[in-house]
Amino acid sequence: MDKSIQRMFEPRRELGRTGFRATQLGIGDVADRAVEFEQCVATVRRAMDAGLNIVDTAPGYEKGYSEEIVGAAVRGRREGLFVINKIDFLDQPVAPQVESSLKRMGLPEVDLFVFHALSDLALWRKLASPGGAMEELAGCVRAGGCRFRGISSHHPDVLREAIMSGLCDVVMYPIGAYVDARYVSEILPLAKKHGVGTVCFKTFGAGRLLGGAAESNRTVHLRPRGKVSSGGVAVMEEEQPSTARLTIRECIHYTLTCDPDVALLGMSFPNEQDAAFEAAKSFRPLDAVAMEELRAKARRVMNNEYVGWNPN
């Protein structure tokens, strides 16, 4: 256990109908092959020490490296955690993918498997049809490889049908200052109405809201102890926030005001974690004017360009 960090977060609400009480923030992917394995494991465990109890991974994150990191981090500390993994190949049999992921993680089961980036309505209908992949995943639930099933998606239409189908226990999708408005106005209340858990990502717009579309690959001005992650994304808030981009606090306060069950954040270094924790602890819901101001600011940062997490 990291003795330098205090427990700051406690479970807040049940994650849909799973019965699991989740923390407001979740631990997103921290895999980076440029960083030593043990350091990545320690980073995940540091977030766990702070109380976060949702951990996310996928086989496609650094070609299995993320799964190995998460497996090592939760081993011996599995109780009280909700571990999420993904099925990356939507056109291939489900059970072998689940088995391979569990083997890489060194775990007998995880809590949730979701079909990854399922954003085509016709494909969703195929997977949800009798004898389809959702039924295969239900077999994995019965066999004990996972306890719940769902999807991650970049399309509100897919999410709407998935929630209404009754086949998903949890859905994962974008919520942030630069996402399609339907994710917040339609999908979030629909999921709550039907008892489907919501785990949301893209709070920082893949890091680009912090660095700006033109700054995504270069350093920004930080406090003396700040760093820049391997992708060039600022990991601490600057002393005097630039008007050309959003701060970590603004991004997190926006997402938390929308109020998904869990805001999944990528926090690859301790000072990234500290900045996120500070922002979450200082959170107070924003009013409608402040929310619109942040959306307008995000549009300026992104220059209104198309991004892959919004429908075309």
Short mmCIF file of the C-alpha atoms (twelve columns), coordinates in Angstrom:
data_MODEL
# 
_entry.id   MODEL 
# 
loop_
_atom_site.group_PDB 
_atom_site.id 
_atom_site.type_symbol 
_atom_site.label_atom_id 
_atom_site.label_alt_id 
_atom_site.label_comp_id 
_atom_site.label_asym_id 
_atom_site.label_seq_id 
_atom_site.Cartn_x 
_atom_site.Cartn_y 
_atom_site.Cartn_z 
_atom_site.pdbx_PDB_model_num 
ATOM 1   C CA . MET A 1   0.000   0.000   0.000   1 
ATOM 2   C CA . ASP A 2   1.202   3.501   -0.881  1 
ATOM 3   C CA . LYS A 3   1.674   5.175   2.514   1 
ATOM 4   C CA . SER A 4   1.946   8.605   0.865   1 
ATOM 5   C CA . ILE A 5   -1.724  8.759   -0.105  1 
ATOM 6   C CA . GLN A 6   -4.826  8.877   2.043   1 
ATOM 7   C CA . ARG A 7   -8.105  7.159   1.352   1 
ATOM 8   C CA . MET A 8   -10.201 9.942   -0.185  1 
ATOM 9   C CA . PHE A 9   -13.092 8.189   -1.904  1 
ATOM 10  C CA . GLU A 10  -15.870 5.945   -0.662  1 
ATOM 11  C CA . PRO A 11  -18.508 4.027   -2.648  1 
ATOM 12  C CA . ARG A 12  -21.231 6.440   -3.704  1 
ATOM 13  C CA . ARG A 13  -24.088 4.604   -5.445  1 
ATOM 14  C CA . GLU A 14  -25.024 1.259   -6.921  1 
ATOM 15  C CA . LEU A 15  -23.834 0.636   -10.455 1 
ATOM 16  C CA . GLY A 16  -27.180 0.042   -12.129 1 
ATOM 17  C CA . ARG A 17  -28.701 -3.284  -11.157 1 
ATOM 18  C CA . THR A 18  -25.367 -4.964  -10.415 1 
ATOM 19  C CA . GLY A 19  -25.706 -4.295  -6.694  1 
ATOM 20  C CA . PHE A 20  -22.100 -3.065  -6.577  1 
ATOM 21  C CA . ARG A 21  -21.595 0.313   -4.921  1 
ATOM 22  C CA . ALA A 22  -19.148 2.219   -7.089  1 
ATOM 23  C CA . THR A 23  -16.944 5.209   -6.434  1 
ATOM 24  C CA . GLN A 24  -17.484 8.422   -8.365  1 
ATOM 25  C CA . LEU A 25  -14.199 8.000   -10.246 1 
ATOM 26  C CA . GLY A 26  -12.847 4.870   -11.902 1 
ATOM 27  C CA . ILE A 27  -9.354  3.776   -12.884 1 
ATOM 28  C CA . GLY A 28  -8.906  3.880   -16.646 1 
ATOM 29  C CA . ASP A 29  -6.160  2.374   -18.748 1 
ATOM 30  C CA . VAL A 30  -2.643  3.085   -17.478 1 
ATOM 31  C CA . ALA A 31  -0.697  0.800   -19.817 1 
ATOM 32  C CA . ASP A 32  2.386   2.332   -21.390 1 
ATOM 33  C CA . ARG A 33  5.182   0.055   -22.583 1 
ATOM 34  C CA . ALA A 34  7.616   2.913   -22.117 1 
ATOM 35  C CA . VAL A 35  6.942   2.653   -18.359 1 
ATOM 36  C CA . GLU A 36  8.210   -0.256  -16.268 1 
ATOM 37  C CA . PHE A 37  5.636   -2.894  -15.445 1 
ATOM 38  C CA . GLU A 38  5.987   -2.585  -11.674 1 
ATOM 39  C CA . GLN A 39  5.602   1.180   -11.893 1 
ATOM 40  C CA . CYS A 40  2.325   0.780   -13.818 1 
ATOM 41  C CA . VAL A 41  1.099   -1.740  -11.235 1 
ATOM 42  C CA . ALA A 42  2.021   0.648   -8.426  1 
ATOM 43  C CA . THR A 43  0.100   3.461   -10.140 1 
ATOM 44  C CA . VAL A 44  -3.071  1.357   -10.297 1 
ATOM 45  C CA . ARG A 45  -2.655  0.337   -6.678  1 
ATOM 46  C CA . ARG A 46  -2.128  3.944   -5.644  1 
ATOM 47  C CA . ALA A 47  -5.556  4.801   -7.064  1 
ATOM 48  C CA . MET A 48  -6.963  1.797   -5.223  1 
ATOM 49  C CA . ASP A 49  -5.334  3.087   -2.022  1 
ATOM 50  C CA . ALA A 50  -7.241  6.337   -2.539  1 
ATOM 51  C CA . GLY A 51  -10.439 4.272   -2.489  1 
ATOM 52  C CA . LEU A 52  -11.320 3.957   -6.189  1 
ATOM 53  C CA . ASN A 53  -13.015 0.611   -6.772  1 
ATOM 54  C CA . ILE A 54  -13.691 0.455   -10.536 1 
ATOM 55  C CA . VAL A 55  -10.802 -0.784  -12.711 1 
ATOM 56  C CA . ASP A 56  -10.968 -0.930  -16.512 1 
ATOM 57  C CA . THR A 57  -8.858  -2.713  -19.101 1 
ATOM 58  C CA . ALA A 58  -9.054  -4.302  -22.567 1 
ATOM 59  C CA . PRO A 59  -6.947  -6.780  -24.564 1 
ATOM 60  C CA . GLY A 60  -6.292  -4.131  -27.210 1 
ATOM 61  C CA . TYR A 61  -4.714  -1.699  -24.760 1 
ATOM 62  C CA . GLU A 62  -1.015  -2.101  -25.551 1 
ATOM 63  C CA . LYS A 63  -1.658  -5.636  -26.872 1 
ATOM 64  C CA . GLY A 64  -2.491  -7.235  -23.549 1 
ATOM 65  C CA . TYR A 65  -0.060  -5.221  -21.416 1 
ATOM 66  C CA . SER A 66  -2.923  -3.406  -19.714 1 
ATOM 67  C CA . GLU A 67  -4.590  -6.699  -18.787 1 
ATOM 68  C CA . GLU A 68  -1.350  -7.963  -17.273 1 
ATOM 69  C CA . ILE A 69  -0.966  -4.759  -15.260 1 
ATOM 70  C CA . VAL A 70  -4.533  -4.830  -13.939 1 
ATOM 71  C CA . GLY A 71  -4.295  -8.526  -13.107 1 
ATOM 72  C CA . ALA A 72  -1.131  -7.976  -11.092 1 
ATOM 73  C CA . ALA A 73  -2.520  -4.870  -9.390  1 
ATOM 74  C CA . VAL A 74  -5.741  -6.473  -8.158  1 
ATOM 75  C CA . ARG A 75  -4.247  -9.838  -7.213  1 
ATOM 76  C CA . GLY A 76  -4.512  -10.207 -3.456  1 
ATOM 77  C CA . ARG A 77  -6.800  -7.152  -3.295  1 
ATOM 78  C CA . ARG A 78  -9.711  -8.411  -5.368  1 
ATOM 79  C CA . GLU A 79  -12.402 -8.015  -2.729  1 
ATOM 80  C CA . GLY A 80  -14.371 -4.789  -3.039  1 
ATOM 81  C CA . LEU A 81  -13.246 -4.104  -6.622  1 
ATOM 82  C CA . PHE A 82  -15.275 -4.120  -9.828  1 
ATOM 83  C CA . VAL A 83  -13.037 -5.160  -12.729 1 
ATOM 84  C CA . ILE A 84  -14.112 -4.431  -16.309 1 
ATOM 85  C CA . ASN A 85  -12.688 -6.054  -19.421 1 
ATOM 86  C CA . LYS A 86  -13.703 -5.998  -23.074 1 
ATOM 87  C CA . ILE A 87  -14.296 -8.199  -26.067 1 
ATOM 88  C CA . ASP A 88  -12.412 -6.556  -28.909 1 
ATOM 89  C CA . PHE A 89  -13.246 -8.793  -31.870 1 
ATOM 90  C CA . LEU A 90  -16.980 -8.549  -32.427 1 
ATOM 91  C CA . ASP A 91  -17.015 -11.010 -35.334 1 
ATOM 92  C CA . GLN A 92  -15.256 -13.837 -33.486 1 
ATOM 93  C CA . PRO A 93  -16.449 -16.389 -30.883 1 
ATOM 94  C CA . VAL A 94  -16.786 -14.882 -27.436 1 
ATOM 95  C CA . ALA A 95  -15.697 -17.653 -25.054 1 
ATOM 96  C CA . PRO A 96  -12.113 -18.002 -26.401 1 
ATOM 97  C CA . GLN A 97  -11.622 -14.225 -26.074 1 
ATOM 98  C CA . VAL A 98  -12.871 -14.273 -22.494 1 
ATOM 99  C CA . GLU A 99  -10.625 -17.217 -21.669 1 
ATOM 100 C CA . SER A 100 -7.573  -15.531 -23.215 1 
ATOM 101 C CA . SER A 101 -8.185  -12.314 -21.299 1 
ATOM 102 C CA . LEU A 102 -8.596  -14.112 -17.982 1 
ATOM 103 C CA . LYS A 103 -5.388  -16.042 -18.637 1 
ATOM 104 C CA . ARG A 104 -3.427  -12.846 -19.329 1 
ATOM 105 C CA . MET A 105 -4.843  -11.280 -16.162 1 
ATOM 106 C CA . GLY A 106 -4.220  -14.371 -14.071 1 
ATOM 107 C CA . LEU A 107 -7.757  -14.160 -12.675 1 
ATOM 108 C CA . PRO A 108 -10.569 -16.743 -12.601 1 
ATOM 109 C CA . GLU A 109 -13.209 -14.113 -13.415 1 
ATOM 110 C CA . VAL A 110 -13.862 -10.414 -13.786 1 
ATOM 111 C CA . ASP A 111 -17.043 -8.556  -12.941 1 
ATOM 112 C CA . LEU A 112 -17.999 -7.252  -16.378 1 
ATOM 113 C CA . PHE A 113 -17.200 -7.976  -19.998 1 
ATOM 114 C CA . VAL A 114 -18.417 -5.490  -22.599 1 
ATOM 115 C CA . PHE A 115 -18.337 -5.587  -26.366 1 
ATOM 116 C CA . HIS A 116 -15.783 -2.916  -27.223 1 
ATOM 117 C CA . ALA A 117 -16.589 0.091   -29.430 1 
ATOM 118 C CA . LEU A 118 -19.863 -1.375  -30.649 1 
ATOM 119 C CA . SER A 119 -21.136 1.618   -32.603 1 
ATOM 120 C CA . ASP A 120 -22.967 0.163   -35.595 1 
ATOM 121 C CA . LEU A 121 -26.693 -0.391  -35.160 1 
ATOM 122 C CA . ALA A 122 -26.890 -3.314  -37.593 1 
ATOM 123 C CA . LEU A 123 -24.005 -5.029  -35.819 1 
ATOM 124 C CA . TRP A 124 -25.652 -4.528  -32.434 1 
ATOM 125 C CA . ARG A 125 -28.839 -6.135  -33.722 1 
ATOM 126 C CA . LYS A 126 -26.844 -9.084  -35.034 1 
ATOM 127 C CA . LEU A 127 -25.040 -9.563  -31.688 1 
ATOM 128 C CA . ALA A 128 -28.307 -9.210  -29.770 1 
ATOM 129 C CA . SER A 129 -30.238 -11.682 -31.928 1 
ATOM 130 C CA . PRO A 130 -31.069 -15.201 -30.656 1 
ATOM 131 C CA . GLY A 131 -27.917 -17.293 -30.704 1 
ATOM 132 C CA . GLY A 132 -25.770 -14.175 -31.171 1 
ATOM 133 C CA . ALA A 133 -22.746 -12.935 -29.287 1 
ATOM 134 C CA . MET A 134 -24.740 -11.479 -26.386 1 
ATOM 135 C CA . GLU A 135 -26.127 -14.964 -25.808 1 
ATOM 136 C CA . GLU A 136 -22.589 -16.366 -25.984 1 
ATOM 137 C CA . LEU A 137 -21.534 -13.871 -23.338 1 
ATOM 138 C CA . ALA A 138 -24.481 -14.940 -21.181 1 
ATOM 139 C CA . GLY A 139 -22.986 -18.436 -21.367 1 
ATOM 140 C CA . CYS A 140 -19.708 -17.055 -20.020 1 
ATOM 141 C CA . VAL A 141 -21.646 -15.500 -17.152 1 
ATOM 142 C CA . ARG A 142 -23.200 -18.878 -16.346 1 
ATOM 143 C CA . ALA A 143 -19.788 -20.541 -16.579 1 
ATOM 144 C CA . GLY A 144 -18.315 -18.079 -14.086 1 
ATOM 145 C CA . GLY A 145 -15.923 -16.114 -16.304 1 
ATOM 146 C CA . CYS A 146 -17.740 -12.884 -15.500 1 
ATOM 147 C CA . ARG A 147 -20.811 -11.734 -13.590 1 
ATOM 148 C CA . PHE A 148 -22.287 -9.075  -15.889 1 
ATOM 149 C CA . ARG A 149 -22.355 -8.054  -19.536 1 
ATOM 150 C CA . GLY A 150 -22.740 -4.896  -21.561 1 
ATOM 151 C CA . ILE A 151 -21.307 -2.765  -24.344 1 
ATOM 152 C CA . SER A 152 -19.105 0.256   -24.847 1 
ATOM 153 C CA . SER A 153 -20.258 2.450   -27.701 1 
ATOM 154 C CA . HIS A 154 -19.709 5.704   -29.559 1 
ATOM 155 C CA . HIS A 155 -23.256 6.001   -30.862 1 
ATOM 156 C CA . PRO A 156 -26.415 7.070   -28.984 1 
ATOM 157 C CA . ASP A 157 -28.700 5.038   -31.269 1 
ATOM 158 C CA . VAL A 158 -26.841 1.823   -30.419 1 
ATOM 159 C CA . LEU A 159 -26.860 2.648   -26.733 1 
ATOM 160 C CA . ARG A 160 -30.583 3.354   -26.785 1 
ATOM 161 C CA . GLU A 161 -31.412 -0.041  -28.271 1 
ATOM 162 C CA . ALA A 162 -28.927 -1.815  -26.010 1 
ATOM 163 C CA . ILE A 163 -30.429 -0.285  -22.882 1 
ATOM 164 C CA . MET A 164 -33.990 -0.994  -23.988 1 
ATOM 165 C CA . SER A 165 -33.138 -4.607  -24.879 1 
ATOM 166 C CA . GLY A 166 -32.645 -5.634  -21.265 1 
ATOM 167 C CA . LEU A 167 -29.472 -7.490  -22.284 1 
ATOM 168 C CA . CYS A 168 -26.985 -5.008  -20.795 1 
ATOM 169 C CA . ASP A 169 -26.189 -4.586  -17.121 1 
ATOM 170 C CA . VAL A 170 -23.743 -1.736  -17.770 1 
ATOM 171 C CA . VAL A 171 -23.056 0.553   -20.717 1 
ATOM 172 C CA . MET A 172 -19.902 2.563   -21.328 1 
ATOM 173 C CA . TYR A 173 -19.878 5.711   -23.456 1 
ATOM 174 C CA . PRO A 174 -18.509 9.276   -23.694 1 
ATOM 175 C CA . ILE A 175 -19.521 12.099  -21.396 1 
ATOM 176 C CA . GLY A 176 -17.562 15.339  -21.421 1 
ATOM 177 C CA . ALA A 177 -17.614 18.892  -22.654 1 
ATOM 178 C CA . TYR A 178 -17.053 17.789  -26.271 1 
ATOM 179 C CA . VAL A 179 -19.471 14.934  -26.866 1 
ATOM 180 C CA . ASP A 180 -22.759 14.541  -28.712 1 
ATOM 181 C CA . ALA A 181 -25.454 16.120  -26.534 1 
ATOM 182 C CA . ARG A 182 -27.648 13.007  -26.779 1 
ATOM 183 C CA . TYR A 183 -25.271 11.038  -24.564 1 
ATOM 184 C CA . VAL A 184 -26.258 13.329  -21.710 1 
ATOM 185 C CA . SER A 185 -29.804 14.409  -22.555 1 
ATOM 186 C CA . GLU A 186 -31.135 11.013  -23.715 1 
ATOM 187 C CA . ILE A 187 -28.855 8.092   -22.876 1 
ATOM 188 C CA . LEU A 188 -27.972 8.917   -19.291 1 
ATOM 189 C CA . PRO A 189 -31.586 9.310   -18.057 1 
ATOM 190 C CA . LEU A 190 -32.685 6.283   -20.108 1 
ATOM 191 C CA . ALA A 191 -30.020 4.106   -18.486 1 
ATOM 192 C CA . LYS A 192 -31.012 5.283   -15.020 1 
ATOM 193 C CA . LYS A 193 -34.677 4.588   -15.761 1 
ATOM 194 C CA . HIS A 194 -33.909 1.007   -16.797 1 
ATOM 195 C CA . GLY A 195 -31.412 0.251   -14.036 1 
ATOM 196 C CA . VAL A 196 -28.420 0.046   -16.363 1 
ATOM 197 C CA . GLY A 197 -25.096 1.165   -14.937 1 
ATOM 198 C CA . THR A 198 -23.198 3.986   -16.650 1 
ATOM 199 C CA . VAL A 199 -19.400 4.086   -16.800 1 
ATOM 200 C CA . CYS A 200 -18.313 7.056   -18.880 1 
ATOM 201 C CA . PHE A 201 -15.110 8.169   -20.546 1 
ATOM 202 C CA . LYS A 202 -13.716 11.019  -22.701 1 
ATOM 203 C CA . THR A 203 -13.876 13.537  -19.847 1 
ATOM 204 C CA . PHE A 204 -10.686 15.072  -21.260 1 
ATOM 205 C CA . GLY A 205 -11.587 14.448  -24.903 1 
ATOM 206 C CA . ALA A 206 -8.736  11.936  -25.272 1 
ATOM 207 C CA . GLY A 207 -6.478  14.552  -23.687 1 
ATOM 208 C CA . ARG A 208 -7.092  17.109  -26.397 1 
ATOM 209 C CA . LEU A 209 -9.276  19.402  -24.313 1 
ATOM 210 C CA . LEU A 210 -6.339  19.858  -21.965 1 
ATOM 211 C CA . GLY A 211 -3.762  20.479  -24.639 1 
ATOM 212 C CA . GLY A 212 -5.957  21.777  -27.431 1 
ATOM 213 C CA . ALA A 213 -6.185  20.295  -30.902 1 
ATOM 214 C CA . ALA A 214 -3.027  22.138  -31.956 1 
ATOM 215 C CA . GLU A 215 -1.170  21.331  -28.726 1 
ATOM 216 C CA . SER A 216 -1.870  17.624  -28.375 1 
ATOM 217 C CA . ASN A 217 1.761   16.680  -29.037 1 
ATOM 218 C CA . ARG A 218 3.625   19.347  -27.141 1 
ATOM 219 C CA . THR A 219 4.235   20.413  -23.580 1 
ATOM 220 C CA . VAL A 220 2.106   22.961  -21.771 1 
ATOM 221 C CA . HIS A 221 3.131   25.095  -18.803 1 
ATOM 222 C CA . LEU A 222 2.697   23.268  -15.507 1 
ATOM 223 C CA . ARG A 223 3.478   23.701  -11.843 1 
ATOM 224 C CA . PRO A 224 7.076   22.836  -10.961 1 
ATOM 225 C CA . ARG A 225 6.289   19.234  -9.996  1 
ATOM 226 C CA . GLY A 226 4.058   18.602  -13.006 1 
ATOM 227 C CA . LYS A 227 4.882   16.231  -15.814 1 
ATOM 228 C CA . VAL A 228 3.664   15.515  -19.295 1 
ATOM 229 C CA . SER A 229 2.505   12.004  -20.120 1 
ATOM 230 C CA . SER A 230 3.996   9.981   -22.944 1 
ATOM 231 C CA . GLY A 231 1.257   11.263  -25.267 1 
ATOM 232 C CA . GLY A 232 2.117   14.895  -24.577 1 
ATOM 233 C CA . VAL A 233 -0.957  15.510  -22.413 1 
ATOM 234 C CA . ALA A 234 -0.712  17.790  -19.409 1 
ATOM 235 C CA . VAL A 235 -0.976  15.875  -16.154 1 
ATOM 236 C CA . MET A 236 -1.160  18.776  -13.702 1 
ATOM 237 C CA . GLU A 237 -3.079  21.987  -13.948 1 
ATOM 238 C CA . GLU A 238 -1.080  25.035  -14.925 1 
ATOM 239 C CA . GLU A 239 -0.507  27.865  -12.452 1 
ATOM 240 C CA . GLN A 240 -2.437  30.305  -14.644 1 
ATOM 241 C CA . PRO A 241 -4.959  28.347  -16.746 1 
ATOM 242 C CA . SER A 242 -4.869  29.207  -20.412 1 
ATOM 243 C CA . THR A 243 -8.065  30.536  -21.942 1 
ATOM 244 C CA . ALA A 244 -7.232  28.469  -25.040 1 
ATOM 245 C CA . ARG A 245 -7.918  25.138  -23.363 1 
ATOM 246 C CA . LEU A 246 -9.786  23.551  -20.488 1 
ATOM 247 C CA . THR A 247 -8.290  22.705  -17.138 1 
ATOM 248 C CA . ILE A 248 -8.435  19.313  -15.467 1 
ATOM 249 C CA . ARG A 249 -10.818 20.795  -12.920 1 
ATOM 250 C CA . GLU A 250 -13.169 22.174  -15.585 1 
ATOM 251 C CA . CYS A 251 -13.292 18.860  -17.440 1 
ATOM 252 C CA . ILE A 252 -13.951 16.798  -14.339 1 
ATOM 253 C CA . HIS A 253 -16.512 19.211  -12.909 1 
ATOM 254 C CA . TYR A 254 -18.364 19.128  -16.227 1 
ATOM 255 C CA . THR A 255 -18.586 15.329  -16.295 1 
ATOM 256 C CA . LEU A 256 -19.491 15.028  -12.620 1 
ATOM 257 C CA . THR A 257 -22.272 17.594  -13.060 1 
ATOM 258 C CA . CYS A 258 -23.743 15.312  -15.766 1 
ATOM 259 C CA . ASP A 259 -23.712 12.646  -13.030 1 
ATOM 260 C CA . PRO A 260 -22.906 9.260   -14.583 1 
ATOM 261 C CA . ASP A 261 -22.485 6.432   -12.094 1 
ATOM 262 C CA . VAL A 262 -18.728 6.428   -12.722 1 
ATOM 263 C CA . ALA A 263 -16.360 8.804   -14.521 1 
ATOM 264 C CA . LEU A 264 -13.541 6.638   -15.862 1 
ATOM 265 C CA . LEU A 265 -10.283 8.586   -15.999 1 
ATOM 266 C CA . GLY A 266 -6.916  7.618   -17.406 1 
ATOM 267 C CA . MET A 267 -4.410  8.469   -14.672 1 
ATOM 268 C CA . SER A 268 -1.024  7.119   -15.688 1 
ATOM 269 C CA . PHE A 269 1.178   8.943   -13.187 1 
ATOM 270 C CA . PRO A 270 0.835   9.913   -9.507  1 
ATOM 271 C CA . ASN A 271 0.580   13.622  -10.256 1 
ATOM 272 C CA . GLU A 272 -2.152  12.948  -12.818 1 
ATOM 273 C CA . GLN A 273 -3.995  11.147  -10.057 1 
ATOM 274 C CA . ASP A 274 -3.434  13.970  -7.588  1 
ATOM 275 C CA . ALA A 275 -4.820  16.554  -10.005 1 
ATOM 276 C CA . ALA A 276 -7.896  14.429  -10.690 1 
ATOM 277 C CA . PHE A 277 -8.448  13.701  -7.005  1 
ATOM 278 C CA . GLU A 278 -8.161  17.379  -6.105  1 
ATOM 279 C CA . ALA A 279 -10.684 18.304  -8.790  1 
ATOM 280 C CA . ALA A 280 -13.152 15.639  -7.674  1 
ATOM 281 C CA . LYS A 281 -12.902 16.588  -4.008  1 
ATOM 282 C CA . SER A 282 -13.559 20.261  -4.800  1 
ATOM 283 C CA . PHE A 283 -16.547 19.437  -7.013  1 
ATOM 284 C CA . ARG A 284 -19.791 21.347  -6.751  1 
ATOM 285 C CA . PRO A 285 -22.429 20.957  -9.512  1 
ATOM 286 C CA . LEU A 286 -22.169 23.606  -12.215 1 
ATOM 287 C CA . ASP A 287 -25.174 25.653  -13.268 1 
ATOM 288 C CA . ALA A 288 -26.559 25.681  -16.815 1 
ATOM 289 C CA . VAL A 289 -24.667 28.843  -17.772 1 
ATOM 290 C CA . ALA A 290 -21.316 27.434  -16.651 1 
ATOM 291 C CA . MET A 291 -21.984 24.165  -18.486 1 
ATOM 292 C CA . GLU A 292 -22.745 25.972  -21.744 1 
ATOM 293 C CA . GLU A 293 -19.637 28.108  -21.345 1 
ATOM 294 C CA . LEU A 294 -17.509 24.972  -21.037 1 
ATOM 295 C CA . ARG A 295 -19.158 23.393  -24.086 1 
ATOM 296 C CA . ALA A 296 -18.451 26.555  -26.083 1 
ATOM 297 C CA . LYS A 297 -14.866 26.613  -24.857 1 
ATOM 298 C CA . ALA A 298 -14.443 22.950  -25.807 1 
ATOM 299 C CA . ARG A 299 -15.770 23.649  -29.306 1 
ATOM 300 C CA . ARG A 300 -13.179 26.397  -29.704 1 
ATOM 301 C CA . VAL A 301 -10.382 24.146  -28.468 1 
ATOM 302 C CA . MET A 302 -11.390 21.373  -30.843 1 
ATOM 303 C CA . ASN A 303 -12.253 23.779  -33.662 1 
ATOM 304 C CA . ASN A 304 -15.585 21.940  -34.027 1 
ATOM 305 C CA . GLU A 305 -13.832 19.039  -35.757 1 
ATOM 306 C CA . TYR A 306 -15.188 15.508  -36.079 1 
ATOM 307 C CA . VAL A 307 -13.922 13.031  -33.490 1 
ATOM 308 C CA . GLY A 308 -14.329 9.272   -33.414 1 
ATOM 309 C CA . TRP A 309 -16.335 9.153   -30.198 1 
ATOM 310 C CA . ASN A 310 -19.183 11.186  -31.690 1 
ATOM 311 C CA . PRO A 311 -21.479 9.918   -34.461 1 
ATOM 312 C CA . ASN A 312 -20.494 11.116  -37.905 1 
# 
